[in-house]
Amino acid sequence: MGGDFTRTGEVQVLEKISWNGKQRLTERYRYINQVPLRDSDDALLVNWCEVTITNAKQELVYRNAWATSHTIDEYNVVQTVAAGRARWKVENENNNVLKNMAIISTITLPRQTVSVQFSGHPQPVGLSSPYALEWLDEAYRAVRNSAPSRRTFFENLRTLLQFIPF
């Protein structure tokens, strides 16, 4: 976040000291609401927060920042950062799973057989497609089948992920 906001006192700061069982950590949260996403008159206004975690020797342990449409204050900045970190973790792990499944799909299984099992029609479908979870995971298949369509399922999932406080 630019130095101008910090100099004018618009960026709010909250510090917490915690113990993770091994060391003392200082968590420094900075946040500001309704700042332009870019330098123009028609820029989207967002709410911004950042966390910097340092150890007792003042060495940087973790640092990240997020933008959100939710108003941030001293009462929810810690939860907002936790949600941002959790969402990043979910997205990162999801991408790793998809990447690894794409690698697996190049190893075995004739495409014609796989496509019939996944989709019921003879077009080639790789294991990295969304059909793979239906084929491999019974719990996913049960939840997915509870929605009227695949599109509705993913729209509902995206909506839920936006509002779950991690």
N, C-alpha and C positions, 0 to 999 in steps of 0.2 A: 504494500500500500504506500502511496506516495508520501513523501516527507511533509507536504503542505498540511495534510489532515492531522498528522502527528503534532506538528508545530502549533496548529491552531487549537489543539486540545479536543478535537472532534473524535479522535480514536479513543475509545474507552479501554481500560486495562483492568484485568482481574488476575491476581496471582494466588496460586495454591501450592502448598508444600505437601508432598505425600511421601510415603515409604512403600516401596514395592517388594519388601522382604529382603532386599539385597542392598539397596542404597536409597538415600534421600534424593527426591526429584523435585525440581521447581517447575511448575506448569504455569506458563504466562499466556493468558488469553487476551487477544486484542480484537476489538470489533467496532464496527461503525455501520449505520443504517443509511439507506438511500444515497448511495454514491454511484456516479455514472460508470458503466462498464467500459466505456471508451471515451476519448476526448472529442465529443461533438455535442451539438445542441439537442439532437434527437436520440441520444444514447439511452439505453435501457438502464433504469436505476435498480441496483441490487443491494442486498445487505451482505456485508463481508465480515469474516472472522478468520482468525489465525491462532494456532497454538505453537508455542515453542517450549520444548521440554529440555531442561539442562540438569546435569548431575551436580553433586556437591563441589566438584572442581570447575564448575561453570562450562563444562564441555557439552556441546550440542548432542542430544540424544535423538530428538525427533522435531521436525518442523513441517507444517503444512498449512494451507489456507483454502477456504471455500467461499463460494458465493451462493446465496439462497434468496428466495422470495419471502421467507419467514422473518419477521422482525426479531432481532437479537437483543437481549438485555442481560443484565448481570445474573438473572435467575435462570436463564436457559442457554447461556453460551457454552457451558460445559457439556450439556446434553446435545447441543447442536454440533459441536466438534465430535463427540462420541458417535453421533449418527453419521456424520461425514466420513469418519474413519471406518466405520462398519460398512457403509455403502461402498467405499473404495475397496475394502477387503473382499466383499462379495463379488463386485465386478471383476477384480483382478483374478480371483480364484475361478470365476466363470470363464474368463478368457483363457486361463491355463488349461482348464478342463477341455474346452473346445479345441484348443491347439493340440493337446495330447490325443484327443479322440481323432483328429484329422490325421495324426501320425499313425495311429492304430489302424485307421480305415485303409491305409495304403499297404498294409501288411498282408492281409488274408481275405477270405470270403469272396466268392464270385459275386459280381455286382448284380447279375440277373436274379439270383436267389435272394440277396439282401433286399432288392427293390420290391419283390413280391411280398416279403415278410413285412416290410415297413409300410408300403403304400397301397398294395393291392393292384398296382398296374406296372407294366413291364419297363418303365423308364428307369435308367440307372440312378440310384440314390446312394450317396456316400454315407458313412457312419457319422460324419460331422454334421449332418442335418438334424433338425429338431426331432425327426422321427426316431433317432437313436435312443433318446430317453424313453420314449414309449416302448421301445423294444427291450431295453435293458433294465428299467426300473419300475417295479410293480406299483409302488406308492405314487410315483409321478403319473403313471398311467391312470390310476384311480382318480387322482385330483383332476387331471386333464380331461377325463371323460365326464366329469361333473359339470363342465361348462358346455353351453350349446354349440360352440365352435372354437377352433384353435385360436382365431383372432380375438374372440371374447376372452378366452383364457389368458392370453398374454397382455391384453389391455387391463384386465383385472389385476394381474400380477404386478404390472408396472404401477398402477394406482396404489396398491397396497404398500409397495416398497417406498413410495414417496412419503407415506404418513406413519410408518412404523418407527417409534422412537427406539433406536438401538442402544 
